[in-house]
Amino acid sequence: MKRYGARAIEICLVGSTASDALVTQEMLASSKVLNNLHVLPTGERALSYLRRDGEFTKAEPVDLILLDLEMADDAGYRLLETIKRDPQLRTILLAAMVSAMDPDPVARARDLHADYLIEKPLDWEELYDVVRSIGHWWLCVVDIGQQTSAVAG
């Protein structure tokens, strides 16, 4: 989604159910933040996308990862750890999604250096704040003078 020359924020949604993906798409579509949402059901596909391997060689660089930590077989936590240990990927902002803000999953996500924690079911305000802050960061920090705002007026 590009409008008026603005660069959209590239967002990867990893490991969410089809219904969570639909809700996320609807929330992002109604926001004022220009975005392209890429839904990746598994950690393996997400890593391929993030690294631009195989079928994803022409993928745009990702600005934000929305990662469901509660994927089967601890895959969400393993993916978080892999991303944060990879010098090429660790700078991508990552919002980890958990079902409840129980101390154990929260502590584990923080230990693995998640940038944001969002409680599921996804809360519109939390997700909007995260995406909006990315848009602000992109405008003010990343490409001053070279990039049109990702936040639509």
MOJO-V511140 format. One record per residue. SS is DSSP state (alpha for helix, beta for strand, coil for the rest). PSI is psi in whole degrees, 0 to 359 (none if undefined). D_FIRST is the distance of its C-alpha to the first C-alpha in Angstrom with 1 decimal. Layout:
SS:PSI:D_FIRST, SS:PSI:D_FIRST
This chain:
coil:112:0.0, coil:137:3.8, coil:136:6.7, coil:38:10.3, coil:0:10.4, coil:147:9.2, coil:126:8.5, coil:150:6.3, beta:129:9.1, beta:119:9.7, beta:131:11.7, beta:126:14.3, beta:117:16.2, beta:126:19.6, coil:6:22.5, coil:157:21.6, coil:165:23.0, alpha:321:21.0, alpha:320:21.6, alpha:320:20.5, alpha:318:17.2, alpha:315:16.7, alpha:316:17.7, alpha:316:15.4, alpha:316:12.4, alpha:318:13.8, alpha:314:14.6, alpha:324:11.2, alpha:328:9.7, alpha:356:12.6, coil:171:12.4, coil:13:11.8, beta:121:10.1, coil:128:6.5, beta:157:6.1, beta:118:5.9, beta:127:9.2, beta:116:11.8, beta:121:15.0, beta:114:18.1, coil:337:21.3, coil:161:23.9, alpha:323:24.7, alpha:314:25.5, alpha:322:22.1, alpha:314:20.5, alpha:319:22.9, alpha:316:22.2, alpha:310:18.5, alpha:324:19.2, alpha:354:21.8, coil:48:19.9, coil:158:22.9, alpha:235:23.5, alpha:351:20.7, alpha:21:18.2, coil:335:19.5, coil:12:16.3, coil:146:14.1, coil:152:12.5, coil:142:14.8, coil:137:14.3, coil:330:14.5, beta:134:15.6, beta:125:17.4, beta:108:18.3, beta:121:21.5, beta:111:23.8, coil:343:27.2, coil:36:29.1, coil:159:28.3, alpha:149:31.4, alpha:34:34.1, alpha:17:32.8, alpha:326:29.9, alpha:315:27.6, alpha:321:30.1, alpha:320:30.8, alpha:316:27.2, alpha:313:27.0, alpha:316:30.2, alpha:314:29.1, alpha:314:25.9, alpha:345:27.9, alpha:346:30.7, coil:118:28.6, coil:332:28.5, coil:337:25.3, coil:336:23.4, coil:342:25.3, coil:351:23.5, coil:130:20.2, beta:136:20.1, beta:122:21.1, beta:116:21.4, beta:133:24.1, beta:130:24.4, beta:154:27.9, coil:324:29.6, coil:150:32.1, coil:49:32.8, coil:148:36.0, alpha:321:37.6, alpha:306:37.6, alpha:324:33.9, alpha:313:33.0, alpha:318:35.5, alpha:317:34.5, alpha:319:30.8, alpha:319:32.0, alpha:328:34.5, coil:6:31.7, coil:37:29.8, coil:140:26.8, coil:327:25.0, beta:154:24.4, beta:131:26.0, beta:132:24.5, beta:136:26.8, coil:153:25.9, coil:150:25.4, coil:132:22.3, coil:124:22.9, alpha:312:20.1, alpha:316:21.6, alpha:311:22.0, alpha:317:18.5, alpha:316:17.1, alpha:318:19.6, alpha:309:18.7, alpha:320:14.9, alpha:319:16.0, alpha:326:18.6, alpha:315:16.2, alpha:318:14.2, alpha:315:17.7, alpha:316:19.0, alpha:317:16.3, alpha:315:17.0, alpha:336:20.8, alpha:313:21.8, alpha:303:19.7, coil:52:19.1, coil:128:21.2, coil:350:21.3, coil:340:18.9, coil:136:15.5, coil:145:13.7, coil:142:13.3, coil:354:10.5, beta:118:12.1, coil:149:11.4, coil:none:14.8
